[in-house]
């Protein structure tokens, strides 16, 4: 598939990707390029200056807040439009059900994974070009606290921690993409189906804010600067991934996709 054709059938994915890159680039410009020191008044450090390293600048908040929306829009609207055009029928008649499910699943997951990891990686690379890769200091208290999962890895091997967390965010985004397409397959109004994952995440975010319980606040869990206070939070994220795969397989067996 050439690039022109890819863009023609994935318009909303391209729009979501560009929007994500704009947010992360604006964070770099405001928080790194035109700032000699970090927002906290300490010398610059790539691990605390990039968009996932602190919650000081508004771009960090907005990127992780709209993350589910970027993913659902990037796959949901395109899938709904193509489904109405019977675009997928030509592939269903050319291959077995198992092969179709695997290829379509890999494509959906990859689109969700890339639409989030590319902007994050872009911001981190730009930040590394302007900030030294100094080991974060636990005494500064910008990063996971000592009682949070992953704190030891963050302060001893911050690069590994950052790369793993970007991949973690990408895997979660892939799961959201699975759920979005599954909803589009069973709900006739694909615009409504596309908005549902974000609405659910927003409701959980509101509940978490009311009860001051981070277990419900998924966008907080997705930020490397926070990490998780309990393994339960990662189990909740893992359950989302498992549920998305079960929903995908179930709908695929019923030939709803």
C-alpha positions, 0 to 999 in steps of 0.5 A: 500500500503506497503512502497516498492510498494509506492517507486516503483511507486513514484520514482521521488517523493522520489528523489524530497523529498530527494533533498529538505531534502538535501538542508534544511539540508545543510542550517542547517549545514552551517547556524546553526550547525557551526555558533554560531551567525546568519549571521547578527552577532546577537545571534542565534534565531530559527525564524531568523536562519531557512531556511525561516527566512532569505535570507542570505544563498544560500540554502534559495534562491535555495530551494524557487527558485526550489520549483515549480520544486521539486513539478512538478517533484515529481508528473509529471514524475511519473504520465506520466510514470504510465499513459503510462502504463495504471496504472490508468485504473484499478481504473477507472473501479472499482469506480465511476468517482466522487470517482476516482476524489476525491481519485486521487485529494487527492493523488496528492495534498498530494504528492505536499503538503508533498514534500515541507512541510517535508523539511521545517518542518525538517529544522525548527525542527533541528534549534529549537534544536540548537537555542532558541525560542526567540521572534524576535525583529522588531528593528533588521529588519529581518523578515516581515516589519511593513507595510507587511501583517502578521508582527503583528502576526510574532512578537507577535506569531512567532510560529503560523506565522511560522506554518501557512506559512509552511502550506501556502507553502504546499497548494501552492505546492499542487496547482502546483501539480494539475496543473502539472498533468492536463498538463500531462493529455493534453500534450502528452510529459509529460516531457515538461508538467512537466517543464512548471510550473517551466518555468512559475514561472521563467518567472514571477520571471524574470519579477518581477526582471526587474520591481522590482515588487514583485507581479510577484515573487512567490518565494519571496511571499512563504518565511516567512521572507518577507510575502506580502506587499499587499493582492493582492499578496495573491489573486494571490496565491489564484487564482493559487489554484482556477485555479488548482482545476477548471482545475482538475475538468474540466479534470476529468469530461472529463475523461482525467485524 
